[in-house]
Amino acid sequence: MSVAFRRDGDEEHLEPKFEIPIPPGPNRVTARGLALIRARVAELEQAIAGAAGNEAALTTLRRDLRYWQTREITAELMPVPAGEVVEFGATVHLRLNGKPRAITLVGDDEADPAADLIAFSAPLARVLHDAEPGDVLPFGGRDDAIEVMSITVRAHGDAA
């Protein structure tokens, strides 16, 4: 029989399952971010225990668990910011293109732009880093796109 007609199984025709990519750079986290990572690890461990026999689900759950365990191991808990300049963990009250906005700089895994939680590695966060109230900063091709109004800091364990 020709090799062209031989079929050993469907495995060779399945989409490859890749690892979840780890964001480049340091894994800085707030206390809230670290708690979220630990909760995700515990949730996945429970899901794996309950998925015995379902190999497809187990493969996905184990991959997700590897990602979150790596994020937990590499997490760098950042100190509470002083609040004098924009830094990791601070909430910045600003005007972006004339519109008031408040954003908090957090780690990559905690980021949720819809909730105004911006990753410290995002372009907007990089522009704001080390800014002080009253600073006017360029962004998006405009020299005066951002005006820093004030900076607030939440206690280490507070939710964003």
Secondary structure, 3 states (H helix, E strand, C coil): CCHHHCCCCCHHHCCCCCCCCCCCCCEEECHHHHHHHHHHHHHHHHHHHHCCCCHHHHHHHHHHHHHHHHHHHHEEECCCCCCCCCCCCCEEEEEECCEEEEEEEECCCCCEHHHCEEECCCHHHHHHCCCCCCCEEEECCEEEEEEEEEEECCCCCCCC
